[in-house]
Amino acid sequence: MNMFKCRHPWFTVIYFGVLVLSTSIVLAQTQPSDPVWTLEQMLERALETSPEVHAALANELVSASQLDRAKTGRLPTASFTGIISPITAAEGNAVDGDTDDDDFGIFSKGDLRVIQPIYAFGRLRNEIRAARQGLLAREAATQKSRHAVIFAIKELYYNLLLSHQVKELLNDSQESFGQALETVEERLDNDEGNATEQDLLRLRIGLASVDQEQLTLERAIAVTRSALKRHLRLAAQDPFKLASTKLKTVNVALKSLDFYQSQVPQHRPDIAQLEAGLAARQARLEATRSQYFPAIFLAGGFEYSVAPNRDDQDSPFANDFNFFSGPGIALGLRWQLDFWQTRAKVAERAAQVQQLNAQKEAALSGIALDVERRYLEVKEFQQKVSSAQRARKAARALLVTTLANFNLGIGEGKDVFEGLGLYNRIVGDYYKTLRNFNIAAARLTQATGQEVTVADTQR
């Protein structure tokens, strides 16, 4: 007997219902969820997709090609010229000859020329050195672009966390204002307690102010999210969710100011860029000075010419361009004798070196000041974080006491209005201090060229 025939008809319905529900749950669990973003993931993605970084990498390729081209200056250059043309027939020699204008033939000529540089008094060496230093400058510029992208992502990320935290704070305040407003309205309707119309108006003003601030925060969150998505090269319709919206201070492993200032030349990409650029200009100056001297080379080649409808001249004294075949090699030199132009070029190159040297000195002085300012900012906000934490704790305790007294009927609506306003300001300032500390750490990282946070995690 079939077992289903012994059951209630509803058993079959329930059985298949449970089966469908289980299948739906399994499918829902296997479907991929929207990706969530951590700061590390955003930094990695931004560095991979940044147009600024891509442009800097393209400039590196250009400089690498220029270096390869400079290296080819030590290699021989070769050229070949071929000519084919009609020519009239001719018989005889240079003394007694006859031309037949009605008889045409084909004249062909080939000329292979090879020049191998031997010595140019340092010109080739300095041109290669200048190109190599130019590549190093481009690489430093790429690193500078990466640092700028990293700071931009961190700044947007911490601002977005701040907006989320303040919005959460305002949500709690909105709820507290709403509950207090209902309590005052109920007490006024029942003529209970010490509630007044002024309390009602104050609470309504407070609630309206919170509503307005929430609208401002929603706009700030939307704009910051869009800016982050643009940096990550995400489409507007792509989902974007943070792994956490809690704003905490980053873990900073701070060393002495003297240490950071002494390490700046080794870690700041803009300093490396200036030093490489200065070395490149110095090499170009030396290459220009070598133009006072000749360039020695070895020239060789092979030449042939054939005119079948003309007689070959056997005399070695006859310049017969119709028939010629053979290789040749010679030692030569090329010397630019317009020394006045070379002198002007040398003066120009020397001025460029002095100009960049002055820029380097100014940059070092400004960077030292920038490092000190960023370092002191981190120290300042470290202390402010501790102070803001104490103020937040005290404001929380005061608000709890105020709300408790109000709920017991021994507090006034004015106390709730002032207490919530004070709490919002103190806690809002606390979150801003956390944000400012994190951004100060990011600025110090950019100023020193060294990561000052431990694994860039939040604690």
Secondary structure, 3 states (H helix, E strand, C coil): CCHHHHCCHHHHHHHHHHHHHHHHHHHHHHCCCCCEECHHHHHHHHHHHCHHHHHHHHHHHHHHHHHHHHHHHHCCEEEEEEEEEEEEEEEECCCCEEEEEEEEEEEEEEEEEEEEEEECCCHHHHHHHHHHHHHHHHHHHHHHHHHHHHHHHHHHHHHHHHHHHHHHHHHHHHHHHHHHHHHHHHHHHHCCCCCCHHHHHHHHHHHHHHHHHHHHHHHHHHHHHHHHHHHCCCCCCCCCEECCCCCCCEEECCCCHHHHHHHHHHHCHHHHHHHHHHHHHHHHHHHHHHHHCCEEEEEEEEEEEECCCECCCCCCCCCCCCCEEEEEEEEEEECCCCHHHHHHHHHHHHHHHHHHHHHHHHHHHHHHHHHHHHHHHHHHHHHHHHHHHHHHHHHHHHHHHHHHHHHHCCCCHHHHHHHHHHHHHHHHHHHHHHHHHHHHHHHHHHHHCCCCEEEEEEC
